[in-house]
């Protein structure tokens, strides 16, 4: 049995959702003996951000041979390095799935600034800072100085300059082949449906049930479509960590048989719903990438998203809406004329490429950033 110690230390304080998806995708390409993963379940996010550095500092062995430390921005890297200086020699990489400098809060006075300060300190402690989109990187860097202006009796300057050169964009790697290993299934769906005009459109909303995904807007739009008596069906799925959003109360009764799926779905049922869907909708007020939107799009759903946040970076202008009324109008017209919608959808897929978001294209770039030599990578077999 090999006595060689792992060279790669991976830490994920919020091991669920896209955070788990990223780690699982990366470690699939590593030899089992060359990395160690330390994680906590994806719940109580605020406590993970506050205390995970101390927790992991006690868990990570002192007798190690780590060369690379990879973690998400949930971890306060500066705190970890402060109490575990033996890790300072590692190539330290922080990955930002989101950033707290622009996180929408219901009331400004309730914002806990410590999360944002922790992220800034983590960037200063890191060697490489990766963002999952240009929007994420830009919104973070542009708000470093305004955030540092919050303290009332002193000013912090020139911090952005110390961080900016470390910052790079590396899109989140999606394993599209795991959604459907035969792309022809989607092609048949798109081409076969082009001449159908009798059935109703299937709308999909596959997001976390939290206020930053704006479920209130979704409900407003769906009820308006229902009031206008157009035919549609809808799936409302996604992860719900705590309470059901107030906007969803009574939604089953209000939509009746139009609501065909409601609540968290197993991975198998989730993919099945995406393959059966026609339009995937985002109503988000806070989004830096949108894994579920791209997954649904790969499964043949036409993406509709706000003309803000990360979405203009990924989707063409005709897929974006600027107001609630424009979203309602778009969906209303398509629900009234499914055959027109399907012809429009076929044209979208003729020009949209998934390559730059695929794990096949991106994972080697992650491994290069980590400085991982070929002998530490999982051999193809």
PyMOL commands that set and color helices and strands:
alter all, ss='L'
color gray80, all
select helices_A, chain A and resi 17-27+32-34+45-59+77-83+85-87+100-102+108-110+114-125+134-148+159-164+176-179+184-193+211-213+215-227+246-248+251-258+267-276+291-298+311-314+317-319+324-336+338-351+355-357+359-369+374-376
alter helices_A, ss='H'
color red, helices_A
select strands_A, chain A and resi 8-15+35-41+68-72+91-96+128-131+167-169+201-206+232-237+259-262+279-281+302-306+320-321
alter strands_A, ss='S'
color yellow, strands_A
deselect
rebuild
show_as cartoon
